[in-house]
Amino acid sequence: METNPQQKNAQPGSLNRAFLLLEAIASGSRKGSSLTELVARTSLPRPTIHRVLNALIEHGWVRRDEASARFNLAMGLAALGYSAISRNPIEQIATTHLSVLAEQLNQVVYMGVRSGLDMVCIGRYESSSQIQVGQGRVGMRGPFGMSPSCLAMMSRLPHDEVESIINANLSRYHRIEGFDETGFRRAVDEAIKNGYSTYDSIILDRTTSAIGVAICDPDGYPIAGIGTTYITGWLNEVQWQNCLTQLQKTAEKISNDLYLKANQVT
């Protein structure tokens, strides 16, 4: 169950307040968040926000842009994030498989995981092609649902859980420029029906398409998603089917390797 900001704010302690602010900054604009925006997102008093932000700046986890007076995540926190990603068993196992897949498809391949109501990109794997389609990057975070890997994971989630995520995130989706709710809901329905996702004409960039597949645990519950983006109309029917097949085979290999590693540990 997802905890809302007011419930989190009710929990005592400076650590919880620091988490609230870091989460609020991470979910905001890439250009940073103003003090007013952070007050609105966290419901914390301004003096408290000032005090916690100063501590986070001192630790190198947050930075303040002097020109715009906006706050953003800093490299000290990024270093911890990259360290966490590199220690993630999914990323460790998937790296070789997804690097090979990128070369096979001659396209960029992404991997994302769910964090509550958010998606976090934990892998970007490029081919040797001079044309690299897609602007996703490792560490990118956004509302869960706004990527082919998210939709792929939704295709394997219980229906009630999918609806709960969409309802909780709908206002965030609509803040994304060019978001098309009708197209999004159609894509979700198609993903659930097919067991994989296609991603077309959902947000501003209408020139690209994508395919996504879920990586599942032995019980079939999605623990990550992989996807690839390509220029719309670039793939013919045979190439598109091959792309889907290779994604599905690779997801299955990663799932099997994770299961084998888990058995070795136990």
N, C-alpha and C positions, 0 to 999 in steps of 0.2 A: 504494500500500500504506500502511495506517495504522500509525503508530508508536505503541507503547504507552508509558506513563509511564516504565517502567524503562529502555527504550531511549533515550528522550529524556533521562533523567537521566544516562545514561552520556556524553552529549555535554558537553564542557567549556564553561565560560564563564558569566559572570553574566547575559548576555543570555538564554541558554537557560533559566536558572533563573527569571528574571523572566517569561519566556513561560509556563513551566510553571505558575507561581503564578497569573498572569492567566487562563490557560485553566481552571485548577481553580476559581477563584472564579466565572468566567463560567458554568461548568457546574453550579454549586451552586445552593442555594436563593436566591430573590430577597431573602430576609431576611439573606443574608450567610453566610459560612462561618467556623467556629471554627478555631483553630489546630490542634486535634486532627484535624479533617476535612481540613485542607490537608496535614498530614503524611501522612495515609492516602492521599490522592489523588496526591501527588507523589513520595512516598518520599524526600523531602529531609529532612536533619537539622533539628531545631527551631532551633538557632542560625543556620543558613543562612537558613531561612524568615524569622526575625526580622529579619535584616540586609537581605534583599531587600525585605521588606514595608516596612521603614522608608524605604528608598530610593524605593519606588513611592509611598508616602504623601507624601514630600517633593516628588515630581514632580506630585502631584495626580491620579495614576492609580488609587489605591486609598484608601479611607477606612476608619477604624475606628470603630465605634459604641461610645461610651464606656459605655453602659448594658448592652449585651449582649456586648461584647468580640468582636463578629463583624466580619469584614472583607468589604468589598464594593467593586465597581468605582465609581470616582469620576467627577465631571463632566469632569475633564481628559481622561480616556480617552474618555468619551462624545463630547466635541467632536471628537476625532480620528476616531472612528468615523463620526459624521455627515458629516464632511468627506470621508471615503473613500467613503461611500455616494453622496454628491452627485457624485463624480467617476467613479462606476462607469458605463461606457457603457450597460449594460443599463438602469440606473435612469434615466439621462438620456433615452434613447430611449423607454422605457416610460411615463414619467410622463404625457404627454399622452394616450396611448392608454388607459391604465388609469383616468385621471380621467374620460374620456368613458365608458368601460365602466361605471364605478360609477354614473354618472347614468342610463345606459341601463337598468341592472338595478335601480336604486333600492336598492342594497345596498353594503356595504363590500367592497372588493376588496383582496386582499393579494398581495404578491410576496415569494418567498423564494429563497435560493440555498443551495447546499451548501458546507459548510466541513469537509472531512474526514468525521467521523462526526456532525457537527452540522448543524443548519439555522439560518440567520440570516434574520430578516425584514428586508428592505431597503426595503419600501414598503407603506404603508397609504393607501388612496384612498377617501374617504368621499363619499357622495352627499348631496344636500340634504335627504334624508328625516330626519324627527325620530327615527326608530327606526334605531339603528346596532347591528347584531348582530355580536358578536365582540369579544374582549378583546385580540387581538394588537396589538402595537405595533412600530414601527421599532426595530431593535436587539435585539429579543427573540431569544434563542438557546436551543436545546434539542436533544435527540437527534434525528437525522435519521430521519424516518418519522412523527413525531407532528404532522402538519398535512396538509391536503388538497393543498397545493403539493408537499410531500415525496412523498406517495403518487403524485401525478401524475408526478413525476420518476422514481420507481421503475418506473412503467409503461413507461418508455422505456429503462431501464438494462438491460444484459445480466443474465440470470438469476443467474449466479454472483456478480456484484457485489451484487445485491439481497440474496442469501442471506448474503454476507459482512457486509454492513451490519447486517442483522437480528441475526445471531449475535453480533456485536460489541456491539450496543446493547441486547440483550434485557434484561440486568439493569437498565439505566437505565430502560427502558420500565416495568418492574415496580415501580420506585420512584415512579411517577406514580400518585397516588391514583385508584382506580377503573379502572385499565387492564385491558382485556379482551383477552388474547392471542388467543383464538379469533376474536373479532370483527375484530381487527387483521389476522390472517393471511388471513381471508376477504376483507377489504377490499383487501389487497395482491394476492391472486389475481384479484379482480374488476378491479382497475386494470390489471393486466398483460393480461387478456383484452380489456378494452374500449379501452385506450389513453388513458383518463382516470380520475380518481379520484372516488369518492363516499366520504363520511366520516360514518358514523352509528354511534352507540352504541359507540365505541371507548374513550373515557375518561369521566371523571366526569359531565360535562354531557350528559345524555341528551335535552335539549330542543332541541338545534340539530343541523343537518345541513350538509353542504358539498359543493361540487364543485371539482375542481382539474384544471388542464391544464398540460402541460409546454411550455416555450419551448425549442426545440431548435436546434442548429447545422445547417449544410447537410448534415452526415452523419447527422442524426437523433439525435445525442447530447444529452441534456437539460442545459441550462446554467442554467435557472431554472424556477420554477413559479409559476403564479398560481392564486388560488382565491377563492371567495366563500362566506360563511356565512349561513345563514338559519334562521329558526325552523322546526323540523320540522313538516311538514304545511302550511306557508305557501304553497308553490307547487303549483299543479295540474300535470297532466302536460304541457300545452301550455307553461306558463310555465317548467317545469323544462327542457324541451327547448330553449326559446329561450335560457335562461340558459347551457346547455352550448354551444349554437351560437355565442353571442356571445363566450364565453370562448375557444373554439377559433379563431374568426376573429381575435380580438385577439392571441392568442398567435402566429398565423401572420404578422400584420402586424409585430409586434415582431421576430420572427425574420428577416423579409425586410429590415426596416430595418437590423438589425444587420449582415446580410450586405452590404447596399449600403454601409454606413459602412466596413466592413472593406475592401471593394474600393477605396473612395476613398482610404483611408489608404495602401494598398499601391500 
